[in-house]
Amino acid sequence: MNAYSNLANILRDTAKQIRNRSKKENQDLWTAYCTVGTIIHALVEFGSREPEDISDSCSHRVSLTANMVQSFYVAEDLISSGAYWSASAVLRQHMETLSRIIEYRKGKNNVDKKPPNVKNLPFNMAPNYGRLSELCHTSGGEVLGNFSACEAGEGIATAMPKFRKEWSKSFFSLHIAHMLSLALEIWFLQDELYPNDDLLNIDDGLLEVTDLLVKTGFWKELNGKS
């Protein structure tokens, strides 16, 4: 008995080919992605112990950051496999989660049911939220069409994912920026949880990631570094 259906096998094989090309086309971004992953892993290891005291704000942030770390590879896998539409939903969720974490840190969250304000996000990332929302709500039909455009001609859509250079670079860069922000928020959180301990120095790693995002044109093209 096959572990996967024929459709699943074809999609998996196609995704593998796209992943290989994605790594080749985005080598600097892959370096940045691995670096930020190393930073987050070190922070998680450092924080794998009970603090002496934990406030309500810290408790909420611990939960939110843990869930976001758990999905670290999910966004990358979707982007690198050419599933850009699905990736947009995860990236949007990450933006909302980061916004909520920042609200808790700044003491601005009084009503959990109120949507988080993405204007709290650093690096001028907030403008990306609207575009991601259009994709998630399928209101950006002309953009969605780009994800399924087929070379055979108009009116024909491909059901197989394809490598889209612009989307691959933009989405992967945004994902790395989210993880960079998450690393900072974890550091801020640990500064409150372990006030008597020497925290990890992550400055060099963060600078390396930032420099690579500048080198690839992300801050200038999509966000504008701030």
C-alpha positions, 0 to 999 in steps of 0.5 A: 500500500502506497504511503501517499496518493499519486497526486501527493507523490507528484506534488512532493516530487515537484516541491523537491525540485523547486526547493533545490532551485530556491536554495540556488537562487537565494543563497544569501537568504539561506545563510540568513535563515540558518543564522537566525535559526541558530540564534533562536535555538540558542535562546530557546536552550538558554530559556529552558528552565523555570524562572523565579517569577513570571508575570501575566505579560511574560506568561502570554509571551512565553506561550506565543513565542513557543508556538511561533518557534514551533512553526519556524520551518513550516513557513520556509517549507511552504515558500521553498516548495512553491506553495506561495498562497499557503505561505501567505497565510502563515506569514500573516499569522506570524505578523499577528503573533509578533504584534500581540507579543509586542503589545504584551511587552509594552502593556498595550493589550487589555482585551485579548479579543481585539485584533493585534495592531500590526503597526507595532511591528518593527522594520516597517513591516506593517504595510505587508499585512494588507497584501498578505490579507488580500491573498488569504481572503482571495480578494487579490485575484490577479495576484493569485493568478500569478501563482497558477499561471501556465505557459500553455496560455491564458485560461489554463492554470497549472495545478503543479507548483512552480518556482516564482523568483519574485515571490520566493525572494519576497516571502523568504525575506519577510519570513526571515525578518519575522524570525529576526523580530522573534529573536529580539522578542525572546531576548527581551522576554528573557531579560524579564524572566532572568533579571539576575543572569547574564543574557546571551549576546546575540548582537553579532548574529543579528547584525549578520542577518540584517546585513544579508537582508540589506545585501539582497535588497529586502529592506529597500525593495519591500520594507525600507530598513528602519 
